[in-house]
């Protein structure tokens, strides 16, 4: 297990993934408002620090799951 991908993100002594935190930012504004139509502009930044993390490691049924790198949507 120590040679498996992502092993550095796991505390093997406790059989748990290491603690991690993800910081996200989201903002939006109503850009155009009419009687029956509203246009919303929105910007979303997920995993602001782009730190790698594992939220499941070595599960025999599902495998290892890693978090995504920085995502930008707009």
PDB file of N, CA, C and O in Angstrom:
ATOM      1  N   UNK A   1       0.821  -1.203   0.000  1.00  0.00           N
ATOM      2  CA  UNK A   1       0.000   0.000   0.000  1.00  0.00           C
ATOM      3  C   UNK A   1       0.863   1.264   0.000  1.00  0.00           C
ATOM      4  O   UNK A   1       0.449   2.299  -0.524  1.00  0.00           O
ATOM      5  N   UNK A   2       2.044   1.183   0.578  1.00  0.00           N
ATOM      6  CA  UNK A   2       2.884   2.381   0.669  1.00  0.00           C
ATOM      7  C   UNK A   2       3.388   2.835  -0.703  1.00  0.00           C
ATOM      8  O   UNK A   2       3.784   3.989  -0.861  1.00  0.00           O
ATOM      9  N   UNK A   3       3.378   1.957  -1.674  1.00  0.00           N
ATOM     10  CA  UNK A   3       3.828   2.305  -3.022  1.00  0.00           C
ATOM     11  C   UNK A   3       2.679   2.655  -3.951  1.00  0.00           C
ATOM     12  O   UNK A   3       2.904   2.993  -5.113  1.00  0.00           O
ATOM     13  N   UNK A   4       1.465   2.578  -3.461  1.00  0.00           N
ATOM     14  CA  UNK A   4       0.292   2.872  -4.293  1.00  0.00           C
ATOM     15  C   UNK A   4       0.212   4.365  -4.589  1.00  0.00           C
ATOM     16  O   UNK A   4       0.659   5.178  -3.780  1.00  0.00           O
ATOM     17  N   UNK A   5      -0.355   4.735  -5.742  1.00  0.00           N
ATOM     18  CA  UNK A   5      -0.530   6.159  -6.042  1.00  0.00           C
ATOM     19  C   UNK A   5      -1.373   6.838  -4.963  1.00  0.00           C
ATOM     20  O   UNK A   5      -2.429   6.336  -4.577  1.00  0.00           O
ATOM     21  N   UNK A   6      -0.891   7.987  -4.482  1.00  0.00           N
ATOM     22  CA  UNK A   6      -1.620   8.742  -3.467  1.00  0.00           C
ATOM     23  C   UNK A   6      -1.314   8.327  -2.045  1.00  0.00           C
ATOM     24  O   UNK A   6      -1.941   8.842  -1.119  1.00  0.00           O
ATOM     25  N   UNK A   7      -0.370   7.413  -1.830  1.00  0.00           N
ATOM     26  CA  UNK A   7      -0.067   6.932  -0.476  1.00  0.00           C
ATOM     27  C   UNK A   7       0.438   8.052   0.423  1.00  0.00           C
ATOM     28  O   UNK A   7       0.266   7.978   1.640  1.00  0.00           O
ATOM     29  N   UNK A   8       1.054   9.083  -0.139  1.00  0.00           N
ATOM     30  CA  UNK A   8       1.539  10.202   0.676  1.00  0.00           C
ATOM     31  C   UNK A   8       0.391  11.041   1.232  1.00  0.00           C
ATOM     32  O   UNK A   8       0.612  11.874   2.111  1.00  0.00           O
ATOM     33  N   UNK A   9      -0.815  10.841   0.743  1.00  0.00           N
ATOM     34  CA  UNK A   9      -1.984  11.587   1.221  1.00  0.00           C
ATOM     35  C   UNK A   9      -2.788  10.798   2.255  1.00  0.00           C
ATOM     36  O   UNK A   9      -3.910  11.167   2.601  1.00  0.00           O
ATOM     37  N   UNK A  10      -2.191   9.699   2.743  1.00  0.00           N
ATOM     38  CA  UNK A  10      -2.899   8.800   3.661  1.00  0.00           C
ATOM     39  C   UNK A  10      -2.050   8.562   4.902  1.00  0.00           C
ATOM     40  O   UNK A  10      -0.832   8.414   4.806  1.00  0.00           O
ATOM     41  N   UNK A  11      -2.689   8.526   6.068  1.00  0.00           N
ATOM     42  CA  UNK A  11      -2.033   8.140   7.301  1.00  0.00           C
ATOM     43  C   UNK A  11      -2.247   6.637   7.457  1.00  0.00           C
ATOM     44  O   UNK A  11      -3.290   6.202   7.945  1.00  0.00           O
ATOM     45  N   UNK A  12      -1.269   5.856   7.047  1.00  0.00           N
ATOM     46  CA  UNK A  12      -1.421   4.401   7.037  1.00  0.00           C
ATOM     47  C   UNK A  12      -1.462   3.806   8.441  1.00  0.00           C
ATOM     48  O   UNK A  12      -1.998   2.714   8.627  1.00  0.00           O
ATOM     49  N   UNK A  13      -0.902   4.508   9.439  1.00  0.00           N
ATOM     50  CA  UNK A  13      -0.960   4.009  10.815  1.00  0.00           C
ATOM     51  C   UNK A  13      -2.398   3.951  11.316  1.00  0.00           C
ATOM     52  O   UNK A  13      -2.774   3.021  12.029  1.00  0.00           O
ATOM     53  N   UNK A  14      -3.202   4.945  10.944  1.00  0.00           N
ATOM     54  CA  UNK A  14      -4.599   5.001  11.376  1.00  0.00           C
ATOM     55  C   UNK A  14      -5.570   4.481  10.314  1.00  0.00           C
ATOM     56  O   UNK A  14      -6.775   4.407  10.554  1.00  0.00           O
ATOM     57  N   UNK A  15      -5.048   4.122   9.150  1.00  0.00           N
ATOM     58  CA  UNK A  15      -5.882   3.640   8.046  1.00  0.00           C
ATOM     59  C   UNK A  15      -6.910   4.688   7.615  1.00  0.00           C
ATOM     60  O   UNK A  15      -8.046   4.346   7.286  1.00  0.00           O
ATOM     61  N   UNK A  16      -6.517   5.950   7.615  1.00  0.00           N
ATOM     62  CA  UNK A  16      -7.404   7.053   7.249  1.00  0.00           C
ATOM     63  C   UNK A  16      -6.665   8.011   6.318  1.00  0.00           C
ATOM     64  O   UNK A  16      -5.436   8.081   6.325  1.00  0.00           O
ATOM     65  N   UNK A  17      -7.431   8.741   5.523  1.00  0.00           N
ATOM     66  CA  UNK A  17      -6.820   9.787   4.704  1.00  0.00           C
ATOM     67  C   UNK A  17      -6.419  10.936   5.616  1.00  0.00           C
ATOM     68  O   UNK A  17      -7.035  11.157   6.658  1.00  0.00           O
ATOM     69  N   UNK A  18      -5.375  11.672   5.215  1.00  0.00           N
ATOM     70  CA  UNK A  18      -4.937  12.832   5.990  1.00  0.00           C
ATOM     71  C   UNK A  18      -5.975  13.934   5.878  1.00  0.00           C
ATOM     72  O   UNK A  18      -6.709  14.021   4.894  1.00  0.00           O
ATOM     73  N   UNK A  19      -6.024  14.772   6.904  1.00  0.00           N
ATOM     74  CA  UNK A  19      -6.969  15.883   6.907  1.00  0.00           C
ATOM     75  C   UNK A  19      -6.700  16.813   5.733  1.00  0.00           C
ATOM     76  O   UNK A  19      -5.551  17.018   5.343  1.00  0.00           O
ATOM     77  N   UNK A  20      -7.755  17.367   5.180  1.00  0.00           N
ATOM     78  CA  UNK A  20      -7.637  18.298   4.067  1.00  0.00           C
ATOM     79  C   UNK A  20      -8.802  19.269   4.105  1.00  0.00           C
ATOM     80  O   UNK A  20      -9.855  18.982   4.674  1.00  0.00           O
ATOM     81  N   UNK A  21      -8.597  20.400   3.503  1.00  0.00           N
ATOM     82  CA  UNK A  21      -9.654  21.408   3.379  1.00  0.00           C
ATOM     83  C   UNK A  21      -9.616  21.958   1.957  1.00  0.00           C
ATOM     84  O   UNK A  21      -8.547  22.127   1.370  1.00  0.00           O
ATOM     85  N   UNK A  22     -10.777  22.228   1.425  1.00  0.00           N
ATOM     86  CA  UNK A  22     -10.894  22.784   0.080  1.00  0.00           C
ATOM     87  C   UNK A  22     -11.564  24.145   0.203  1.00  0.00           C
ATOM     88  O   UNK A  22     -12.595  24.275   0.862  1.00  0.00           O
ATOM     89  N   UNK A  23     -10.987  25.150  -0.424  1.00  0.00           N
ATOM     90  CA  UNK A  23     -11.544  26.496  -0.400  1.00  0.00           C
ATOM     91  C   UNK A  23     -12.146  26.819  -1.759  1.00  0.00           C
ATOM     92  O   UNK A  23     -11.490  26.684  -2.792  1.00  0.00           O
ATOM     93  N   UNK A  24     -13.392  27.244  -1.744  1.00  0.00           N
ATOM     94  CA  UNK A  24     -14.119  27.578  -2.963  1.00  0.00           C
ATOM     95  C   UNK A  24     -14.586  29.024  -2.903  1.00  0.00           C
ATOM     96  O   UNK A  24     -14.746  29.589  -1.821  1.00  0.00           O
ATOM     97  N   UNK A  25     -14.802  29.616  -4.065  1.00  0.00           N
ATOM     98  CA  UNK A  25     -15.303  30.985  -4.164  1.00  0.00           C
ATOM     99  C   UNK A  25     -16.361  31.024  -5.260  1.00  0.00           C
ATOM    100  O   UNK A  25     -16.147  30.512  -6.359  1.00  0.00           O
ATOM    101  N   UNK A  26     -17.495  31.632  -4.956  1.00  0.00           N
ATOM    102  CA  UNK A  26     -18.588  31.740  -5.918  1.00  0.00           C
ATOM    103  C   UNK A  26     -19.202  33.123  -5.797  1.00  0.00           C
ATOM    104  O   UNK A  26     -19.465  33.603  -4.694  1.00  0.00           O
ATOM    105  N   UNK A  27     -19.428  33.758  -6.932  1.00  0.00           N
ATOM    106  CA  UNK A  27     -20.105  35.050  -6.936  1.00  0.00           C
ATOM    107  C   UNK A  27     -21.015  35.115  -8.156  1.00  0.00           C
ATOM    108  O   UNK A  27     -20.778  34.442  -9.159  1.00  0.00           O
ATOM    109  N   UNK A  28     -22.039  35.915  -8.058  1.00  0.00           N
ATOM    110  CA  UNK A  28     -22.970  36.058  -9.171  1.00  0.00           C
ATOM    111  C   UNK A  28     -23.722  37.367  -9.072  1.00  0.00           C
ATOM    112  O   UNK A  28     -23.788  37.980  -8.007  1.00  0.00           O
ATOM    113  N   UNK A  29     -24.286  37.790 -10.185  1.00  0.00           N
ATOM    114  CA  UNK A  29     -25.037  39.040 -10.230  1.00  0.00           C
ATOM    115  C   UNK A  29     -26.147  38.899 -11.274  1.00  0.00           C
ATOM    116  O   UNK A  29     -25.953  38.280 -12.321  1.00  0.00           O
ATOM    117  N   UNK A  30     -27.302  39.476 -10.979  1.00  0.00           N
ATOM    118  CA  UNK A  30     -28.368  39.562 -11.982  1.00  0.00           C
ATOM    119  C   UNK A  30     -27.954  40.633 -12.980  1.00  0.00           C
ATOM    120  O   UNK A  30     -27.946  41.818 -12.645  1.00  0.00           O
ATOM    121  N   UNK A  31     -27.612  40.236 -14.198  1.00  0.00           N
ATOM    122  CA  UNK A  31     -27.090  41.169 -15.181  1.00  0.00           C
ATOM    123  C   UNK A  31     -28.205  41.884 -15.924  1.00  0.00           C
ATOM    124  O   UNK A  31     -28.098  43.078 -16.204  1.00  0.00           O
ATOM    125  N   UNK A  32     -29.258  41.178 -16.240  1.00  0.00           N
ATOM    126  CA  UNK A  32     -30.350  41.758 -17.008  1.00  0.00           C
ATOM    127  C   UNK A  32     -31.664  41.234 -16.450  1.00  0.00           C
ATOM    128  O   UNK A  32     -31.851  40.025 -16.311  1.00  0.00           O
ATOM    129  N   UNK A  33     -32.570  42.147 -16.131  1.00  0.00           N
ATOM    130  CA  UNK A  33     -33.896  41.760 -15.627  1.00  0.00           C
ATOM    131  C   UNK A  33     -34.961  42.384 -16.500  1.00  0.00           C
ATOM    132  O   UNK A  33     -34.992  43.596 -16.713  1.00  0.00           O
ATOM    133  N   UNK A  34     -35.822  41.538 -16.991  1.00  0.00           N
ATOM    134  CA  UNK A  34     -36.989  41.982 -17.753  1.00  0.00           C
ATOM    135  C   UNK A  34     -38.215  41.384 -17.094  1.00  0.00           C
ATOM    136  O   UNK A  34     -38.109  40.734 -16.053  1.00  0.00           O
ATOM    137  N   UNK A  35     -39.376  41.597 -17.690  1.00  0.00           N
ATOM    138  CA  UNK A  35     -40.618  41.104 -17.094  1.00  0.00           C
ATOM    139  C   UNK A  35     -40.582  39.603 -16.816  1.00  0.00           C
ATOM    140  O   UNK A  35     -40.935  39.163 -15.722  1.00  0.00           O
ATOM    141  N   UNK A  36     -40.159  38.824 -17.799  1.00  0.00           N
ATOM    142  CA  UNK A  36     -40.225  37.366 -17.651  1.00  0.00           C
ATOM    143  C   UNK A  36     -38.870  36.682 -17.810  1.00  0.00           C
ATOM    144  O   UNK A  36     -38.787  35.456 -17.743  1.00  0.00           O
ATOM    145  N   UNK A  37     -37.818  37.455 -18.017  1.00  0.00           N
ATOM    146  CA  UNK A  37     -36.498  36.875 -18.263  1.00  0.00           C
ATOM    147  C   UNK A  37     -35.471  37.551 -17.359  1.00  0.00           C
ATOM    148  O   UNK A  37     -35.455  38.775 -17.227  1.00  0.00           O
ATOM    149  N   UNK A  38     -34.618  36.745 -16.742  1.00  0.00           N
ATOM    150  CA  UNK A  38     -33.500  37.253 -15.953  1.00  0.00           C
ATOM    151  C   UNK A  38     -32.233  36.562 -16.433  1.00  0.00           C
ATOM    152  O   UNK A  38     -32.210  35.341 -16.592  1.00  0.00           O
ATOM    153  N   UNK A  39     -31.180  37.338 -16.664  1.00  0.00           N
ATOM    154  CA  UNK A  39     -29.888  36.784 -17.054  1.00  0.00           C
ATOM    155  C   UNK A  39     -28.955  36.939 -15.859  1.00  0.00           C
ATOM    156  O   UNK A  39     -28.759  38.042 -15.350  1.00  0.00           O
ATOM    157  N   UNK A  40     -28.386  35.828 -15.421  1.00  0.00           N
ATOM    158  CA  UNK A  40     -27.504  35.807 -14.266  1.00  0.00           C
ATOM    159  C   UNK A  40     -26.086  35.510 -14.731  1.00  0.00           C
ATOM    160  O   UNK A  40     -25.860  34.538 -15.452  1.00  0.00           O
ATOM    161  N   UNK A  41     -25.135  36.337 -14.326  1.00  0.00           N
ATOM    162  CA  UNK A  41     -23.719  36.067 -14.572  1.00  0.00           C
ATOM    163  C   UNK A  41     -23.141  35.471 -13.296  1.00  0.00           C
ATOM    164  O   UNK A  41     -23.381  35.974 -12.198  1.00  0.00           O
ATOM    165  N   UNK A  42     -22.381  34.398 -13.453  1.00  0.00           N
ATOM    166  CA  UNK A  42     -21.873  33.699 -12.282  1.00  0.00           C
ATOM    167  C   UNK A  42     -20.444  33.249 -12.532  1.00  0.00           C
ATOM    168  O   UNK A  42     -20.105  32.841 -13.642  1.00  0.00           O
ATOM    169  N   UNK A  43     -19.604  33.322 -11.504  1.00  0.00           N
ATOM    170  CA  UNK A  43     -18.213  32.881 -11.559  1.00  0.00           C
ATOM    171  C   UNK A  43     -17.972  31.940 -10.386  1.00  0.00           C
ATOM    172  O   UNK A  43     -18.351  32.245  -9.255  1.00  0.00           O
ATOM    173  N   UNK A  44     -17.343  30.799 -10.651  1.00  0.00           N
ATOM    174  CA  UNK A  44     -17.131  29.774  -9.632  1.00  0.00           C
ATOM    175  C   UNK A  44     -15.679  29.306  -9.690  1.00  0.00           C
ATOM    176  O   UNK A  44     -15.186  28.928 -10.752  1.00  0.00           O
ATOM    177  N   UNK A  45     -15.005  29.331  -8.557  1.00  0.00           N
ATOM    178  CA  UNK A  45     -13.627  28.852  -8.443  1.00  0.00           C
ATOM    179  C   UNK A  45     -13.600  27.795  -7.346  1.00  0.00           C
ATOM    180  O   UNK A  45     -13.858  28.102  -6.183  1.00  0.00           O
ATOM    181  N   UNK A  46     -13.289  26.547  -7.709  1.00  0.00           N
ATOM    182  CA  UNK A  46     -13.269  25.444  -6.752  1.00  0.00           C
ATOM    183  C   UNK A  46     -11.836  24.975  -6.534  1.00  0.00           C
ATOM    184  O   UNK A  46     -11.023  24.971  -7.458  1.00  0.00           O
ATOM    185  N   UNK A  47     -11.543  24.585  -5.314  1.00  0.00           N
ATOM    186  CA  UNK A  47     -10.203  24.174  -4.886  1.00  0.00           C
ATOM    187  C   UNK A  47      -9.202  25.282  -5.214  1.00  0.00           C
ATOM    188  O   UNK A  47      -8.258  25.090  -5.980  1.00  0.00           O
ATOM    189  N   UNK A  48      -9.437  26.427  -4.619  1.00  0.00           N
ATOM    190  CA  UNK A  48      -8.664  27.650  -4.860  1.00  0.00           C
ATOM    191  C   UNK A  48      -7.161  27.408  -4.769  1.00  0.00           C
ATOM    192  O   UNK A  48      -6.408  27.925  -5.594  1.00  0.00           O
ATOM    193  N   UNK A  49      -6.707  26.630  -3.782  1.00  0.00           N
ATOM    194  CA  UNK A  49      -5.276  26.393  -3.587  1.00  0.00           C
ATOM    195  C   UNK A  49      -4.724  25.307  -4.500  1.00  0.00           C
ATOM    196  O   UNK A  49      -3.508  25.144  -4.593  1.00  0.00           O
ATOM    197  N   UNK A  50      -5.583  24.570  -5.168  1.00  0.00           N
ATOM    198  CA  UNK A  50      -5.210  23.489  -6.087  1.00  0.00           C
ATOM    199  C   UNK A  50      -4.369  22.408  -5.397  1.00  0.00           C
ATOM    200  O   UNK A  50      -3.508  21.790  -6.023  1.00  0.00           O
ATOM    201  N   UNK A  51      -4.627  22.186  -4.099  1.00  0.00           N
ATOM    202  CA  UNK A  51      -3.928  21.130  -3.364  1.00  0.00           C
ATOM    203  C   UNK A  51      -4.539  19.773  -3.695  1.00  0.00           C
ATOM    204  O   UNK A  51      -5.759  19.625  -3.772  1.00  0.00           O
ATOM    205  N   UNK A  52      -3.679  18.801  -3.887  1.00  0.00           N
ATOM    206  CA  UNK A  52      -4.149  17.439  -4.152  1.00  0.00           C
ATOM    207  C   UNK A  52      -4.609  16.807  -2.842  1.00  0.00           C
ATOM    208  O   UNK A  52      -4.013  17.047  -1.792  1.00  0.00           O
ATOM    209  N   UNK A  53      -5.658  16.006  -2.903  1.00  0.00           N
ATOM    210  CA  UNK A  53      -6.146  15.313  -1.711  1.00  0.00           C
ATOM    211  C   UNK A  53      -6.830  14.022  -2.119  1.00  0.00           C
ATOM    212  O   UNK A  53      -7.295  13.867  -3.248  1.00  0.00           O
ATOM    213  N   UNK A  54      -6.878  13.105  -1.171  1.00  0.00           N
ATOM    214  CA  UNK A  54      -7.587  11.838  -1.367  1.00  0.00           C
ATOM    215  C   UNK A  54      -8.742  11.814  -0.383  1.00  0.00           C
ATOM    216  O   UNK A  54      -8.570  12.161   0.785  1.00  0.00           O
ATOM    217  N   UNK A  55      -9.912  11.412  -0.841  1.00  0.00           N
ATOM    218  CA  UNK A  55     -11.028  11.291   0.091  1.00  0.00           C
ATOM    219  C   UNK A  55     -11.458   9.849   0.269  1.00  0.00           C
ATOM    220  O   UNK A  55     -12.404   9.576   1.008  1.00  0.00           O
ATOM    221  N   UNK A  56     -10.792   8.934  -0.385  1.00  0.00           N
ATOM    222  CA  UNK A  56     -11.028   7.508  -0.192  1.00  0.00           C
ATOM    223  C   UNK A  56      -9.772   6.799  -0.682  1.00  0.00           C
ATOM    224  O   UNK A  56      -9.288   7.091  -1.776  1.00  0.00           O
ATOM    225  N   UNK A  57      -9.243   5.884   0.102  1.00  0.00           N
ATOM    226  CA  UNK A  57      -7.983   5.250  -0.272  1.00  0.00           C
ATOM    227  C   UNK A  57      -8.078   3.741  -0.131  1.00  0.00           C
ATOM    228  O   UNK A  57      -8.420   3.233   0.937  1.00  0.00           O
ATOM    229  N   UNK A  58      -7.780   3.032  -1.195  1.00  0.00           N
ATOM    230  CA  UNK A  58      -7.619   1.602  -1.155  1.00  0.00           C
ATOM    231  C   UNK A  58      -8.855   0.801  -0.824  1.00  0.00           C
ATOM    232  O   UNK A  58      -8.741  -0.334  -0.360  1.00  0.00           O
ATOM    233  N   UNK A  59     -10.017   1.347  -1.044  1.00  0.00           N
ATOM    234  CA  UNK A  59     -11.239   0.602  -0.797  1.00  0.00           C
ATOM    235  C   UNK A  59     -11.307  -0.551  -1.789  1.00  0.00           C
ATOM    236  O   UNK A  59     -11.212  -0.322  -2.995  1.00  0.00           O
ATOM    237  N   UNK A  60     -11.468  -1.782  -1.318  1.00  0.00           N
ATOM    238  CA  UNK A  60     -11.458  -2.911  -2.255  1.00  0.00           C
ATOM    239  C   UNK A  60     -12.642  -2.928  -3.220  1.00  0.00           C
ATOM    240  O   UNK A  60     -12.578  -3.583  -4.260  1.00  0.00           O
ATOM    241  N   UNK A  61     -13.709  -2.224  -2.892  1.00  0.00           N
ATOM    242  CA  UNK A  61     -14.887  -2.233  -3.753  1.00  0.00           C
ATOM    243  C   UNK A  61     -14.922  -1.047  -4.713  1.00  0.00           C
ATOM    244  O   UNK A  61     -15.433  -1.165  -5.826  1.00  0.00           O
ATOM    245  N   UNK A  62     -14.388   0.078  -4.291  1.00  0.00           N
ATOM    246  CA  UNK A  62     -14.485   1.292  -5.106  1.00  0.00           C
ATOM    247  C   UNK A  62     -13.142   1.837  -5.552  1.00  0.00           C
ATOM    248  O   UNK A  62     -13.103   2.658  -6.469  1.00  0.00           O
ATOM    249  N   UNK A  63     -12.043   1.420  -4.949  1.00  0.00           N
ATOM    250  CA  UNK A  63     -10.735   1.933  -5.315  1.00  0.00           C
ATOM    251  C   UNK A  63     -10.417   3.238  -4.609  1.00  0.00           C
ATOM    252  O   UNK A  63     -11.089   3.618  -3.650  1.00  0.00           O
ATOM    253  N   UNK A  64      -9.389   3.918  -5.089  1.00  0.00           N
ATOM    254  CA  UNK A  64      -8.937   5.170  -4.495  1.00  0.00           C
ATOM    255  C   UNK A  64      -9.546   6.340  -5.252  1.00  0.00           C
ATOM    256  O   UNK A  64      -9.604   6.330  -6.482  1.00  0.00           O
ATOM    257  N   UNK A  65     -10.000   7.350  -4.513  1.00  0.00           N
ATOM    258  CA  UNK A  65     -10.589   8.540  -5.125  1.00  0.00           C
ATOM    259  C   UNK A  65      -9.790   9.770  -4.721  1.00  0.00           C
ATOM    260  O   UNK A  65      -9.517   9.988  -3.541  1.00  0.00           O
ATOM    261  N   UNK A  66      -9.423  10.563  -5.707  1.00  0.00           N
ATOM    262  CA  UNK A  66      -8.678  11.790  -5.478  1.00  0.00           C
ATOM    263  C   UNK A  66      -9.560  12.982  -5.798  1.00  0.00           C
ATOM    264  O   UNK A  66     -10.440  12.907  -6.655  1.00  0.00           O
ATOM    265  N   UNK A  67      -9.315  14.085  -5.100  1.00  0.00           N
ATOM    266  CA  UNK A  67     -10.044  15.313  -5.381  1.00  0.00           C
ATOM    267  C   UNK A  67      -9.527  15.973  -6.644  1.00  0.00           C
ATOM    268  O   UNK A  67      -8.409  15.709  -7.088  1.00  0.00           O
ATOM    269  N   UNK A  68     -10.334  16.813  -7.203  1.00  0.00           N
ATOM    270  CA  UNK A  68      -9.996  17.487  -8.458  1.00  0.00           C
ATOM    271  C   UNK A  68      -9.033  18.642  -8.210  1.00  0.00           C
ATOM    272  O   UNK A  68      -9.020  19.203  -7.115  1.00  0.00           O
ATOM    273  N   UNK A  69      -8.224  19.009  -9.208  1.00  0.00           N
ATOM    274  CA  UNK A  69      -7.406  20.219  -9.095  1.00  0.00           C
ATOM    275  C   UNK A  69      -8.301  21.449  -9.227  1.00  0.00           C
ATOM    276  O   UNK A  69      -9.525  21.325  -9.283  1.00  0.00           O
ATOM    277  N   UNK A  70      -7.707  22.610  -9.277  1.00  0.00           N
ATOM    278  CA  UNK A  70      -8.474  23.859  -9.379  1.00  0.00           C
ATOM    279  C   UNK A  70      -9.408  23.818 -10.586  1.00  0.00           C
ATOM    280  O   UNK A  70      -9.003  23.459 -11.692  1.00  0.00           O
ATOM    281  N   UNK A  71     -10.662  24.190 -10.352  1.00  0.00           N
ATOM    282  CA  UNK A  71     -11.667  24.268 -11.411  1.00  0.00           C
ATOM    283  C   UNK A  71     -12.193  25.694 -11.490  1.00  0.00           C
ATOM    284  O   UNK A  71     -12.494  26.310 -10.467  1.00  0.00           O
ATOM    285  N   UNK A  72     -12.302  26.211 -12.702  1.00  0.00           N
ATOM    286  CA  UNK A  72     -12.842  27.556 -12.918  1.00  0.00           C
ATOM    287  C   UNK A  72     -14.030  27.439 -13.857  1.00  0.00           C
ATOM    288  O   UNK A  72     -13.923  26.861 -14.939  1.00  0.00           O
ATOM    289  N   UNK A  73     -15.154  27.989 -13.441  1.00  0.00           N
ATOM    290  CA  UNK A  73     -16.366  28.018 -14.260  1.00  0.00           C
ATOM    291  C   UNK A  73     -16.867  29.446 -14.324  1.00  0.00           C
ATOM    292  O   UNK A  73     -16.721  30.209 -13.369  1.00  0.00           O
ATOM    293  N   UNK A  74     -17.443  29.797 -15.425  1.00  0.00           N
ATOM    294  CA  UNK A  74     -17.978  31.147 -15.518  1.00  0.00           C
ATOM    295  C   UNK A  74     -18.970  31.272 -16.640  1.00  0.00           C
ATOM    296  O   UNK A  74     -19.522  32.350 -16.860  1.00  0.00           O
TER     297      UNK A  74
END
